[in-house]
């Protein structure tokens, strides 16, 4: 079983997974961003977004399936995934492998997202890079909000402005 926590940058995906982790102590945490970082060390990412690399999508799906099959433990996945091509490719591969996916999307107002992004520290030693990353996250708020209407029918929408314990209760109630 996979619990995929989706939402815009700053919506609280990682925070929710951190809240779920002690409640599901047998679960593994898989952040697909690490696959992107590895690929970025090996190949050029022309668009700047590793999700645009077909290899990233294949590797994320393959690694998620492998982790579930090999270790027979639930998988917690905090990852923004709103591009329909990426989402269909990854979730399609998981379905083909008969992996149960509980897909949750954290809905948060744009104002709160901007405030959260501005409050985060990405690269404190490099202010210029810090600002570029913040702007990159902010530039995707509209895309993430618009994607909510195109997500799979079984997506569970959560109020990302609720407290992490409340959100974890809601997720656990859904996954059983």
Buried (B, 14 or more C-beta within 10 A) or exposed (E): BBBBBBBBBBBBBBBBBBBBBEEBEEBBBBBBBEBBEEBBEEEEBEEEBBBBBEEBBBBBBBBBBEBBEEEEBBBBBBBBBBBEEBBEBBBEBBEEBEBEBBBBBBBBEBEBBBEBBEEEEBEEEEEEEBEBBBEBBBEBBEEBBEBBEEBEEEBBBBEBBBEBEEBBBBBBEEBE
